[in-house]
């Protein structure tokens, strides 16, 4: 088992640097030069690494590309996220959804129905605002500056309910807090008496690719339960990020992984 882990450490070393010498591999993985030599030789023989003799450097091999293509063909964000959303439904009983940003709106890409008889409903493919609702605010908080600028204008922001944030300065302050804390909450911003919490999901580039969260009637989700559900959603967002090869300092703590 230790040998397998060390071999994986070698492969992981190439995530930040595409070309490495044996000395650099040994330093990054903190193993002896002789051990690094044996393991890199084995990985090379199986096609996981390529060795350039003249430069005495290693780079990733074609076997990893083959495995990557298999992953891409059989694992979409929908298929990967659905079991995680189902876990959220089992843990909370509330609707669990995944949203992506499309232009100046968000789209419900995946959703798992709540287990309660009385629940909030979202249809897959449904389009919603970015500035109202927990998942929308998460996507907006991590969106490019030009997207934020367009949304944060008085002509764009509309009052959907009395709780909708329609003041650009107030919304901008909340977006800053969301990007710092790694989650957003909403109560009655899109529909009266509906509460939601959402967190960002990161891809292999460290960029936010989607947001996941839960939504339910506010009367059923008291303050103490809100705190518990917030931690659950953050944890599952970190889990989905790792499944997608993503990384973020927001999910570096063990209690948020």
C-alpha positions as CSV (number, residue, x, y, z in Angstrom):
1,X,0.0,0.0,0.0
2,X,2.8,2.4,0.8
3,X,4.5,1.8,-2.6
4,X,1.2,2.5,-4.3
5,X,0.8,5.8,-2.4
6,X,4.3,6.8,-3.2
7,X,3.7,6.1,-6.9
8,X,0.6,8.3,-6.8
9,X,2.6,11.0,-5.1
10,X,4.9,11.0,-8.1
11,X,2.0,11.4,-10.5
12,X,0.4,14.1,-8.3
13,X,3.7,16.1,-8.5
14,X,3.1,16.7,-12.2
15,X,-0.2,18.7,-11.5
16,X,1.8,21.9,-10.8
17,X,4.8,21.3,-13.1
18,X,4.5,19.4,-16.4
19,X,8.2,18.5,-16.7
20,X,10.3,17.2,-13.8
21,X,13.8,15.8,-13.3
22,X,14.4,12.8,-11.0
23,X,16.0,15.1,-8.4
24,X,12.9,17.4,-8.4
25,X,10.6,14.4,-8.1
26,X,12.5,13.1,-5.2
27,X,12.4,16.5,-3.5
28,X,8.7,17.1,-4.1
29,X,7.7,13.6,-2.9
30,X,10.3,13.5,-0.1
31,X,11.7,10.1,-1.0
32,X,15.2,8.9,-1.6
33,X,16.7,9.3,-5.1
34,X,17.0,5.5,-5.5
35,X,13.4,4.9,-4.5
36,X,12.2,7.6,-6.9
37,X,14.3,6.1,-9.6
38,X,12.7,2.6,-9.2
39,X,9.1,4.0,-9.1
40,X,9.5,6.3,-12.0
41,X,11.0,3.4,-14.0
42,X,8.0,1.3,-13.3
43,X,5.6,4.1,-14.2
44,X,7.5,4.7,-17.4
45,X,7.4,1.0,-18.4
46,X,3.6,1.1,-18.0
47,X,3.1,4.3,-20.0
48,X,2.2,6.6,-17.1
49,X,5.4,8.6,-17.5
50,X,7.7,9.4,-20.5
51,X,11.4,9.9,-20.0
52,X,13.4,12.2,-22.2
53,X,17.0,10.9,-22.1
54,X,18.9,13.8,-23.4
55,X,17.3,16.3,-21.0
56,X,17.0,13.7,-18.2
57,X,13.4,14.8,-17.6
58,X,10.1,13.1,-17.1
59,X,6.6,14.1,-18.3
60,X,3.2,12.5,-18.0
61,X,2.7,9.6,-20.4
62,X,-0.1,8.6,-22.8
63,X,-1.7,6.1,-20.4
64,X,-3.0,9.0,-18.3
65,X,-4.5,10.6,-21.3
66,X,-6.3,7.3,-22.1
67,X,-7.7,7.1,-18.6
68,X,-8.7,10.8,-18.7
69,X,-10.7,10.2,-21.9
70,X,-12.5,7.3,-20.3
71,X,-13.4,9.5,-17.3
72,X,-14.7,12.3,-19.6
73,X,-16.8,9.9,-21.7
74,X,-18.5,8.2,-18.7
75,X,-18.6,10.8,-16.0
76,X,-20.5,14.0,-16.6
77,X,-21.2,16.6,-13.9
78,X,-24.7,15.4,-13.8
79,X,-23.9,11.7,-13.2
80,X,-21.2,12.6,-10.6
81,X,-23.3,15.2,-8.7
82,X,-26.6,13.2,-8.5
83,X,-25.5,10.8,-5.7
84,X,-24.2,13.8,-3.8
85,X,-27.5,15.6,-4.1
86,X,-29.3,12.5,-3.1
87,X,-27.2,12.4,0.1
88,X,-28.3,16.0,0.8
89,X,-31.9,15.0,0.4
90,X,-31.4,12.0,2.8
91,X,-29.7,14.2,5.4
92,X,-32.1,17.2,5.2
93,X,-35.3,16.0,3.5
94,X,-35.2,19.2,1.4
95,X,-34.9,19.8,-2.3
96,X,-31.2,19.6,-3.5
97,X,-30.1,21.3,-6.7
98,X,-27.1,22.0,-8.9
99,X,-26.9,25.3,-10.8
100,X,-24.6,26.6,-13.6
101,X,-24.3,30.1,-14.9
102,X,-25.5,30.8,-18.4
103,X,-25.0,34.4,-19.5
104,X,-26.6,36.6,-16.9
105,X,-28.8,33.8,-15.5
106,X,-28.5,30.5,-13.8
107,X,-29.9,27.2,-14.9
108,X,-31.0,24.3,-12.7
109,X,-28.9,21.5,-14.3
110,X,-29.6,18.7,-11.8
111,X,-32.1,18.5,-9.0
112,X,-33.3,15.8,-6.5
113,X,-36.8,16.1,-5.2
114,X,-37.4,16.6,-1.5
115,X,-38.7,13.8,0.6
116,X,-41.2,15.9,2.5
117,X,-44.8,16.1,1.2
118,X,-44.7,19.9,1.4
119,X,-41.6,21.2,-0.4
120,X,-40.2,23.7,-2.8
121,X,-40.0,22.6,-6.4
122,X,-37.5,23.3,-9.2
123,X,-37.5,21.8,-12.7
124,X,-34.3,20.8,-14.4
125,X,-33.6,23.3,-17.1
126,X,-35.4,26.1,-15.2
127,X,-33.7,29.5,-15.6
128,X,-33.5,32.0,-12.7
129,X,-31.9,35.2,-11.6
130,X,-28.3,35.4,-10.5
131,X,-28.8,38.0,-7.9
132,X,-31.7,36.4,-6.0
133,X,-31.5,33.1,-4.2
134,X,-28.5,31.4,-2.5
135,X,-27.1,29.5,-5.5
136,X,-27.5,32.5,-7.8
137,X,-25.5,34.7,-5.4
138,X,-22.8,32.0,-5.1
139,X,-22.3,31.9,-8.9
140,X,-22.4,35.7,-9.1
141,X,-19.9,36.1,-6.2
142,X,-17.3,34.1,-8.1
143,X,-18.3,35.3,-11.6
144,X,-15.9,37.4,-13.8
145,X,-15.9,41.1,-13.1
146,X,-17.7,42.0,-16.4
147,X,-20.6,39.7,-15.4
148,X,-20.8,41.3,-11.9
149,X,-20.7,44.8,-13.4
150,X,-23.7,44.1,-15.7
151,X,-25.8,42.5,-12.9
152,X,-24.9,45.1,-10.3
153,X,-26.7,47.9,-12.0
154,X,-30.0,49.5,-10.9
155,X,-31.5,48.9,-14.3
156,X,-30.9,45.2,-14.0
157,X,-31.8,44.5,-10.4
158,X,-35.5,44.0,-9.9
159,X,-37.6,43.4,-6.8
160,X,-39.0,39.9,-7.0
161,X,-40.2,39.9,-3.4
162,X,-39.8,42.4,-0.6
163,X,-36.6,40.6,0.5
164,X,-34.8,40.7,-2.9
165,X,-31.6,42.6,-2.8
166,X,-32.0,45.3,-5.4
167,X,-29.5,47.9,-4.1
168,X,-26.2,47.4,-6.0
169,X,-24.0,48.5,-3.0
170,X,-25.8,46.2,-0.6
171,X,-25.6,43.2,-3.0
172,X,-21.9,43.9,-3.7
173,X,-21.1,43.8,0.0
174,X,-22.9,40.5,0.3
175,X,-21.1,39.0,-2.7
176,X,-17.8,39.9,-1.0
177,X,-18.8,38.1,2.1
178,X,-20.0,35.1,0.1
179,X,-16.6,34.8,-1.8
180,X,-14.8,35.1,1.6
181,X,-17.0,32.6,3.5
182,X,-17.7,30.1,0.8
183,X,-21.5,29.9,1.1
184,X,-24.6,32.0,0.7
185,X,-28.1,31.9,2.3
186,X,-31.4,33.3,1.1
187,X,-34.7,33.8,2.8
188,X,-37.7,34.8,0.7
189,X,-35.6,36.5,-2.0
190,X,-37.3,34.7,-4.9
191,X,-40.4,33.3,-3.3
192,X,-41.9,34.3,0.1
193,X,-41.2,32.0,3.1
194,X,-38.5,29.9,1.3
195,X,-35.0,29.4,2.7
196,X,-32.0,28.2,0.9
197,X,-28.2,27.7,1.3
198,X,-25.6,27.0,-1.4
199,X,-21.9,26.6,-1.8
200,X,-19.5,26.8,-4.8
201,X,-18.0,23.8,-6.6
202,X,-14.5,24.2,-8.0
203,X,-13.1,22.5,-11.1
204,X,-9.5,21.3,-11.8
205,X,-8.5,24.9,-12.7
206,X,-9.6,26.2,-9.3
207,X,-12.5,28.0,-10.9
208,X,-16.2,27.8,-9.8
209,X,-18.1,25.6,-12.3
210,X,-21.4,25.3,-10.5
211,X,-23.2,25.7,-7.1
212,X,-25.1,23.2,-5.1
213,X,-27.6,23.8,-2.4
214,X,-30.8,22.9,-0.6
215,X,-34.1,24.8,-0.6
216,X,-37.2,24.4,1.7
217,X,-40.0,26.1,3.5
218,X,-38.6,28.6,6.1
219,X,-41.0,27.5,8.8
220,X,-39.4,24.0,8.8
221,X,-35.8,25.2,8.9
222,X,-35.1,27.0,12.2
223,X,-31.9,28.8,13.1
224,X,-30.2,25.8,14.6
225,X,-31.1,23.6,11.6
226,X,-29.9,26.3,9.3
227,X,-26.4,26.1,10.8
228,X,-26.4,22.3,10.5
229,X,-27.6,22.4,6.9
230,X,-25.0,25.1,6.0
231,X,-22.2,22.8,7.1
232,X,-23.7,19.9,5.2
233,X,-23.9,21.8,2.0
234,X,-20.3,23.1,2.3
235,X,-19.1,19.6,3.0
236,X,-20.9,18.2,0.0
237,X,-19.7,21.0,-2.3
238,X,-16.1,20.2,-1.2
239,X,-16.8,16.5,-2.0
240,X,-18.1,17.3,-5.4
241,X,-15.2,19.6,-6.1
242,X,-12.7,16.8,-5.3
243,X,-14.7,14.4,-7.6
244,X,-14.2,16.9,-10.4
245,X,-10.5,17.3,-9.7
246,X,-11.1,20.7,-8.2
247,X,-9.3,22.4,-5.4
248,X,-9.8,25.5,-3.2
249,X,-8.5,26.8,0.0
250,X,-12.2,27.2,1.1
251,X,-12.3,23.4,1.4
252,X,-8.9,22.8,2.8
253,X,-10.1,22.3,6.3
254,X,-11.0,18.8,7.3
255,X,-14.4,19.9,8.7
256,X,-15.3,21.3,5.4
257,X,-14.2,18.3,3.3
